[in-house]
Amino acid sequence: MEEASESKLWSLIRRMFSSRCDAPLEEVIREASEEGEIKNEEVRMLLNILRLHEKQAVEIMVPRTDLVCAEENDTLKEVAEAILQSGHSRLPVYRENKDHIVGLIHAKDLLQHFFENKDVSVQSLMREPHFIPETKNVRQILMDFQNQKIHLGVVLDEYGGTSGIVTLEDVLEEIVGEIEDEYDPPRPQEVQAMEDGSYYVAGRTSLDELAEIGIYIPTEQVETIGGYVSHLAGKVPIKGEEFSDELFKYVVQEANTKNIQWLKIRPLDS
């Protein structure tokens, strides 16, 4: 069954990019979904790919305030401790403050020298940083990452200061949703019915999935419940904020600077 699904998906992709196909790509994708050629999850990913150019680096980056960095005069032991505590395999290296990123340190480069007790400086192991303007679109960032074989870019504001970083994982999550690794704690089910009649829902849950359990949200502007509530708010809300439409009340339970991770949905008539 999986092979058949993949075959249909690639058949659709070939059709989308065929010179004989004059229909808008989103229309082709939606028609294929209605005809049962591809699954809802595949529809979401394909639409996300088409919309990558609509998002900018500033919208998906890890902001400066959340950055874990090394200082260029740190010892290898200090950098190793920062890598272990953060769980990151790459750290930006700054001079004086985070507005002056001068390089990147990779865990694998560090480990080659750490246990040899050699007098090696952080500067000697640094790699050149890749800089990205805040306004660069995500599709172009992905192409740059592929062409230059890099996994991390430093995002600069209009004055040349550090605004944040964008990683390859950040870009891929715009296509497939949140990526969890082996160090992430287990996540609960994405839709949980609560005793009080409300639902505890992951922000990445598709509106189609919610419709299957009776939560109908009539909109064609977004694909996920997190995107819908952000659209209602006109921004990415913070934890504790509440919003309502004609049918439901939405309470944000978890969110970061990029998206809503968990929220509670309660029917207004309950």
ABEGO torsion letter per residue (X at the ends): XAAAAAAAAAAAAAAAABAABABBAAAAAAAAAAAGABBAAAAAAAAAAAAAAABBAAAABBBAAABBBBBAABBAAAAAAAAAAAGBABBBBBBGBAABBABBBBAAAAAAAAAAGBBBBAAAABBBBBBBBAABBAAAAAAAAAAAGBABBBBBBAAGBBAEBBBAAAAAAAAAEBBBBAABBBBBBABBBBAAGBBBBBAABBAAAAAAAGBBBBBAABABAAAAAAAAAGBBBBBGBBBBBAABBBBBABBBAABBABBBBBBAAX
